[in-house]
Amino acid sequence: MILLTCAVERELAFWQSRPGVRRLITGVGPVEAACTVSAALARADYSLVVNAGIAGTLDDAIAIGEATIVGGERFEQTLENGRPIELPDGEPIVEGVFSDPALVARLNADGFPVVRGITVSRVTTTTETARRYARHGAQVESMEGFAVLRAAQLAGVPAIELRAISNRCGAPKRDWNFAAGFAGVERIVQALFARLEDGNAR
C-alpha cells in the first residue's frame, strides 16, 4: 500500500482512486503533516510515502510551474541569529531528511530536476530571509516536506517528496500561480506512478 499525501485537496484534485494507494490530506504546516502522517503510518502498513504539492522557489533558475524532486529537506532549528542550539549533553537535533535515492534517480532519469528543500512554518515574504535560506543551500520551500519525510523515516518506510513551483519567495516576487503549480504536481505524480507501475510489471 502506498500513502499519497498533500496539504490541501486541490493539490491532488486530479487523482483518480486506484487499488493499493491511499490519498491523505494532511492539512497545512509541519505540525499537521507530522501528526496526520504519523497516525496513518501507525494504523496500517505502507511500502512507500509520497508527499506531493506546490512550493515556492528560492532559486531564480527554477521556473513557475516546474515540477521538481526534493532530494533532501531541511527544517531550521537554530537560534534566531542562525547559530546552532547547544543542548545539554550534546543531544543532537535532526535538521535534515532525504527522499528515497533509488526513486529520486528513476524520476530524475525522466528529466525532473532534483532540488534541495527547506520546510517553514510561515511563507517567506522578505528578500533577507529568502537569501538566508538560499545561502544554506535551499532551492524550494514548503510547509510539510520535512515533517512527512521524517515521519516516514521514523516508521521505517521509504518516502519521496515531489514539488511543483507556484511562487517565488521574498518580496516583491511572491505572487502565486496556483494553476501552474497544480499542473506541475499532476505531471510529476503521474510520472512517478507510471515508473512504479513499470517497475512492478518487470
SENUTOR-399661 format. One record per residue (C-alpha): residue in one letter; residue number from 1; z, x, y. Coordinates in steps of 0.05 Angstrom, whole numbers, plus 5000, padded with zeros to 4 digits. Each point is the difference from the previous one (the first is absolute). Layout:
<site type="a" seq="NUM" c3="Z" c1="X" c2="Y"/>
...
***
This chain:
<site type="m" seq="1" c3="5000" c1="5000" c2="5000"/>
<site type="i" seq="2" c3="4982" c1="5025" c2="5070"/>
<site type="l" seq="3" c3="5040" c1="4982" c2="5062"/>
<site type="l" seq="4" c3="4954" c1="4993" c2="5060"/>
<site type="t" seq="5" c3="5040" c1="4997" c2="5065"/>
<site type="c" seq="6" c3="4987" c1="4989" c2="5074"/>
<site type="a" seq="7" c3="5042" c1="4983" c2="5060"/>
<site type="v" seq="8" c3="4967" c1="4935" c2="5022"/>
<site type="e" seq="9" c3="4956" c1="4948" c2="4966"/>
<site type="r" seq="10" c3="4937" c1="5015" c2="5041"/>
<site type="e" seq="11" c3="4996" c1="5071" c2="4975"/>
<site type="l" seq="12" c3="4983" c1="4977" c2="4929"/>
<site type="a" seq="13" c3="4970" c1="4931" c2="5018"/>
<site type="f" seq="14" c3="4936" c1="5020" c2="4963"/>
<site type="w" seq="15" c3="5037" c1="5012" c2="4934"/>
<site type="q" seq="16" c3="4981" c1="4956" c2="4942"/>
<site type="s" seq="17" c3="5054" c1="4993" c2="4946"/>
<site type="r" seq="18" c3="4985" c1="5039" c2="4937"/>
<site type="p" seq="19" c3="5037" c1="5013" c2="4935"/>
<site type="g" seq="20" c3="5047" c1="5059" c2="5000"/>
<site type="v" seq="21" c3="5009" c1="5003" c2="5076"/>
<site type="r" seq="22" c3="5056" c1="4969" c2="5041"/>
<site type="r" seq="23" c3="4993" c1="4996" c2="5075"/>
<site type="l" seq="24" c3="5064" c1="5008" c2="5040"/>
<site type="i" seq="25" c3="5007" c1="4987" c2="5075"/>
<site type="t" seq="26" c3="5058" c1="5046" c2="5021"/>
<site type="g" seq="27" c3="5011" c1="4981" c2="5072"/>
<site type="v" seq="28" c3="4995" c1="5048" c2="5058"/>
<site type="g" seq="29" c3="5038" c1="5065" c2="5006"/>
<site type="p" seq="30" c3="5032" c1="5052" c2="4954"/>
<site type="v" seq="31" c3="5063" c1="4960" c2="4984"/>
<site type="e" seq="32" c3="4962" c1="4937" c2="4979"/>
<site type="a" seq="33" c3="4950" c1="5042" c2="4960"/>
<site type="a" seq="34" c3="5054" c1="5040" c2="4964"/>
<site type="c" seq="35" c3="5040" c1="4939" c2="4982"/>
<site type="t" seq="36" c3="4944" c1="4956" c2="4975"/>
<site type="v" seq="37" c3="4964" c1="5055" c2="4960"/>
<site type="s" seq="38" c3="5065" c1="5025" c2="4970"/>
<site type="a" seq="39" c3="5018" c1="4929" c2="4979"/>
<site type="a" seq="40" c3="4932" c1="4990" c2="4968"/>
<site type="l" seq="41" c3="5003" c1="5066" c2="4962"/>
<site type="a" seq="42" c3="5069" c1="4981" c2="4974"/>
<site type="r" seq="43" c3="4976" c1="4933" c2="4973"/>
<site type="a" seq="44" c3="4937" c1="5022" c2="4963"/>
<site type="d" seq="45" c3="4964" c1="5060" c2="4971"/>
<site type="y" seq="46" c3="4942" c1="5026" c2="5041"/>
<site type="s" seq="47" c3="4951" c1="5057" c2="4985"/>
<site type="l" seq="48" c3="4978" c1="5009" c2="5072"/>
<site type="v" seq="49" c3="5021" c1="4980" c2="5071"/>
<site type="v" seq="50" c3="4946" c1="4994" c2="5053"/>
<site type="n" seq="51" c3="5019" c1="4995" c2="5073"/>
<site type="a" seq="52" c3="4942" c1="4977" c2="5044"/>
<site type="g" seq="53" c3="4995" c1="4980" c2="5072"/>
<site type="i" seq="54" c3="4981" c1="5017" c2="5071"/>
<site type="a" seq="55" c3="5025" c1="5060" c2="5039"/>
<site type="g" seq="56" c3="4995" c1="5035" c2="5066"/>
<site type="t" seq="57" c3="4966" c1="5067" c2="5008"/>
<site type="l" seq="58" c3="5030" c1="5061" c2="5033"/>
<site type="d" seq="59" c3="4935" c1="5039" c2="4989"/>
<site type="d" seq="60" c3="4940" c1="4986" c2="5045"/>
<site type="a" seq="61" c3="4954" c1="5022" c2="4943"/>
<site type="i" seq="62" c3="5019" c1="4938" c2="4960"/>
<site type="a" seq="63" c3="4960" c1="4939" c2="5022"/>
<site type="i" seq="64" c3="5024" c1="4929" c2="5008"/>
<site type="g" seq="65" c3="4984" c1="4964" c2="4935"/>
<site type="e" seq="66" c3="4999" c1="5063" c2="4958"/>
<site type="a" seq="67" c3="5033" c1="4993" c2="4932"/>
<site type="t" seq="68" c3="5044" c1="5058" c2="4979"/>
<site type="i" seq="69" c3="5044" c1="5024" c2="4943"/>
<site type="v" seq="70" c3="5069" c1="5023" c2="5021"/>
<site type="g" seq="71" c3="5013" c1="5061" c2="4957"/>
<site type="g" seq="72" c3="5070" c1="5013" c2="5028"/>
<site type="e" seq="73" c3="5047" c1="4957" c2="5041"/>
<site type="r" seq="74" c3="5058" c1="5023" c2="5044"/>
<site type="f" seq="75" c3="5059" c1="4962" c2="5028"/>
<site type="e" seq="76" c3="5033" c1="5034" c2="5060"/>
<site type="q" seq="77" c3="5075" c1="5007" c2="4990"/>
<site type="t" seq="78" c3="5022" c1="5051" c2="5051"/>
<site type="l" seq="79" c3="5040" c1="5008" c2="5064"/>
<site type="e" seq="80" c3="4967" c1="4969" c2="5061"/>
<site type="n" seq="81" c3="4977" c1="5068" c2="5023"/>
<site type="g" seq="82" c3="4963" c1="5011" c2="4933"/>
<site type="r" seq="83" c3="5049" c1="5048" c2="4970"/>
<site type="p" seq="84" c3="5024" c1="4988" c2="4928"/>
<site type="i" seq="85" c3="5064" c1="4963" c2="4985"/>
<site type="e" seq="86" c3="5053" c1="5045" c2="4970"/>
<site type="l" seq="87" c3="5037" c1="4960" c2="4947"/>
<site type="p" seq="88" c3="5066" c1="5019" c2="4967"/>
<site type="d" seq="89" c3="4992" c1="5048" c2="4941"/>
<site type="g" seq="90" c3="4927" c1="5009" c2="5016"/>
<site type="e" seq="91" c3="4980" c1="4932" c2="4971"/>
<site type="p" seq="92" c3="4924" c1="4992" c2="5002"/>
<site type="i" seq="93" c3="4962" c1="4946" c2="5037"/>
<site type="v" seq="94" c3="4936" c1="4974" c2="4968"/>
<site type="e" seq="95" c3="4947" c1="4999" c2="5054"/>
<site type="g" seq="96" c3="4935" c1="5005" c2="4960"/>
<site type="v" seq="97" c3="4967" c1="4964" c2="4943"/>
<site type="f" seq="98" c3="4930" c1="5003" c2="4970"/>
<site type="s" seq="99" c3="4947" c1="4955" c2="4971"/>
<site type="d" seq="100" c3="4979" c1="5012" c2="4928"/>
<site type="p" seq="101" c3="4955" c1="5061" c2="5004"/>
<site type="a" seq="102" c3="4953" c1="4979" c2="4944"/>
<site type="l" seq="103" c3="4986" c1="4934" c2="5033"/>
<site type="v" seq="104" c3="4993" c1="5033" c2="5068"/>
<site type="a" seq="105" c3="4948" c1="5047" c2="4971"/>
<site type="r" seq="106" c3="4961" c1="4944" c2="4967"/>
<site type="l" seq="107" c3="4995" c1="4959" c2="5064"/>
<site type="n" seq="108" c3="4986" c1="5061" c2="5042"/>
<site type="a" seq="109" c3="4940" c1="5013" c2="4955"/>
<site type="d" seq="110" c3="4973" c1="4933" c2="5024"/>
<site type="g" seq="111" c3="5000" c1="5026" c2="5072"/>
<site type="f" seq="112" c3="5066" c1="4974" c2="5026"/>
<site type="p" seq="113" c3="5037" c1="5053" c2="5041"/>
<site type="v" seq="114" c3="5070" c1="5023" c2="4982"/>
<site type="v" seq="115" c3="5049" c1="4999" c2="5058"/>
<site type="r" seq="116" c3="5073" c1="5014" c2="5015"/>
<site type="g" seq="117" c3="5044" c1="4941" c2="5021"/>
<site type="i" seq="118" c3="5065" c1="4986" c2="5035"/>
<site type="t" seq="119" c3="5041" c1="4937" c2="4993"/>
<site type="v" seq="120" c3="5032" c1="4973" c2="5063"/>
<site type="s" seq="121" c3="5045" c1="4941" c2="5016"/>
<site type="r" seq="122" c3="4966" c1="4986" c2="5067"/>
<site type="v" seq="123" c3="4928" c1="5008" c2="5021"/>
<site type="t" seq="124" c3="4984" c1="5062" c2="5040"/>
<site type="t" seq="125" c3="4978" c1="4982" c2="5071"/>
<site type="t" seq="126" c3="5011" c1="5065" c2="5037"/>
<site type="t" seq="127" c3="4956" c1="5062" c2="5001"/>
<site type="e" seq="128" c3="5061" c1="5045" c2="4995"/>
<site type="t" seq="129" c3="5023" c1="4970" c2="4934"/>
<site type="a" seq="130" c3="4930" c1="4997" c2="4971"/>
<site type="r" seq="131" c3="4991" c1="5074" c2="5015"/>
<site type="r" seq="132" c3="5067" c1="5017" c2="4970"/>
<site type="y" seq="133" c3="4982" c1="4966" c2="4934"/>
<site type="a" seq="134" c3="4931" c1="5033" c2="5001"/>
<site type="r" seq="135" c3="5031" c1="5069" c2="5011"/>
<site type="h" seq="136" c3="5040" c1="4988" c2="4936"/>
<site type="g" seq="137" c3="4935" c1="4986" c2="4962"/>
<site type="a" seq="138" c3="4998" c1="4924" c2="5000"/>
<site type="q" seq="139" c3="4931" c1="4969" c2="5008"/>
<site type="v" seq="140" c3="5017" c1="4926" c2="4989"/>
<site type="e" seq="141" c3="5062" c1="4958" c2="5009"/>
<site type="s" seq="142" c3="5024" c1="4938" c2="4963"/>
<site type="m" seq="143" c3="5065" c1="4963" c2="4994"/>
<site type="e" seq="144" c3="5005" c1="4994" c2="4924"/>
<site type="g" seq="145" c3="4966" c1="5059" c2="4966"/>
<site type="f" seq="146" c3="5059" c1="5046" c2="4989"/>
<site type="a" seq="147" c3="5045" c1="4942" c2="4977"/>
<site type="v" seq="148" c3="4950" c1="4976" c2="4947"/>
<site type="l" seq="149" c3="4984" c1="5070" c2="4973"/>
<site type="r" seq="150" c3="5073" c1="5019" c2="4998"/>
<site type="a" seq="151" c3="5020" c1="4936" c2="4964"/>
<site type="a" seq="152" c3="4946" c1="5014" c2="4948"/>
<site type="q" seq="153" c3="5021" c1="5072" c2="4994"/>
<site type="l" seq="154" c3="5073" c1="4981" c2="4986"/>
<site type="a" seq="155" c3="4976" c1="4950" c2="4948"/>
<site type="g" seq="156" c3="4956" c1="5052" c2="4966"/>
<site type="v" seq="157" c3="4936" c1="4961" c2="5014"/>
<site type="p" seq="158" c3="4936" c1="5033" c2="5027"/>
<site type="a" seq="159" c3="4978" c1="4975" c2="5068"/>
<site type="i" seq="160" c3="4946" c1="5007" c2="5051"/>
<site type="e" seq="161" c3="4996" c1="4981" c2="5074"/>
<site type="l" seq="162" c3="4935" c1="4975" c2="5031"/>
<site type="r" seq="163" c3="4992" c1="4990" c2="5075"/>
<site type="a" seq="164" c3="4944" c1="4976" c2="5045"/>
<site type="i" seq="165" c3="5002" c1="5014" c2="5074"/>
<site type="s" seq="166" c3="5011" c1="4942" c2="5048"/>
<site type="n" seq="167" c3="5023" c1="5036" c2="5063"/>
<site type="r" seq="168" c3="5012" c1="5066" c2="5035"/>
<site type="c" seq="169" c3="5073" c1="5020" c2="5011"/>
<site type="g" seq="170" c3="5026" c1="5018" c2="5069"/>
<site type="a" seq="171" c3="4983" c1="4973" c2="5069"/>
<site type="p" seq="172" c3="4949" c1="4979" c2="5022"/>
<site type="k" seq="173" c3="4961" c1="4994" c2="4934"/>
<site type="r" seq="174" c3="5044" c1="4955" c2="4959"/>
<site type="d" seq="175" c3="4959" c1="4935" c2="5001"/>
<site type="w" seq="176" c3="4992" c1="4972" c2="4930"/>
<site type="n" seq="177" c3="4935" c1="4983" c2="4965"/>
<site type="f" seq="178" c3="5029" c1="4960" c2="4942"/>
<site type="a" seq="179" c3="4932" c1="4978" c2="4974"/>
<site type="a" seq="180" c3="4976" c1="5072" c2="4991"/>
<site type="g" seq="181" c3="5066" c1="5020" c2="4968"/>
<site type="f" seq="182" c3="5000" c1="4942" c2="4951"/>
<site type="a" seq="183" c3="4927" c1="5014" c2="4980"/>
<site type="g" seq="184" c3="5019" c1="5073" c2="4987"/>
<site type="v" seq="185" c3="5059" c1="4978" c2="4956"/>
<site type="e" seq="186" c3="4953" c1="4957" c2="4959"/>
<site type="r" seq="187" c3="4950" c1="5057" c2="4990"/>
<site type="i" seq="188" c3="5051" c1="5050" c2="4974"/>
<site type="v" seq="189" c3="5041" c1="4952" c2="4958"/>
<site type="q" seq="190" c3="4937" c1="4975" c2="4965"/>
<site type="a" seq="191" c3="4978" c1="5072" c2="4989"/>
<site type="l" seq="192" c3="5067" c1="5018" c2="4969"/>
<site type="f" seq="193" c3="4999" c1="4942" c2="4952"/>
<site type="a" seq="194" c3="4928" c1="5014" c2="4981"/>
<site type="r" seq="195" c3="5022" c1="5071" c2="4983"/>
<site type="l" seq="196" c3="5059" c1="4974" c2="4960"/>
<site type="e" seq="197" c3="4957" c1="4952" c2="4961"/>
<site type="d" seq="198" c3="4948" c1="5054" c2="4987"/>
<site type="g" seq="199" c3="5055" c1="5046" c2="4975"/>
<site type="n" seq="200" c3="5028" c1="4946" c2="4954"/>
<site type="a" seq="201" c3="4931" c1="4987" c2="4971"/>
<site type="r" seq="202" c3="4991" c1="5073" c2="4978"/>
***
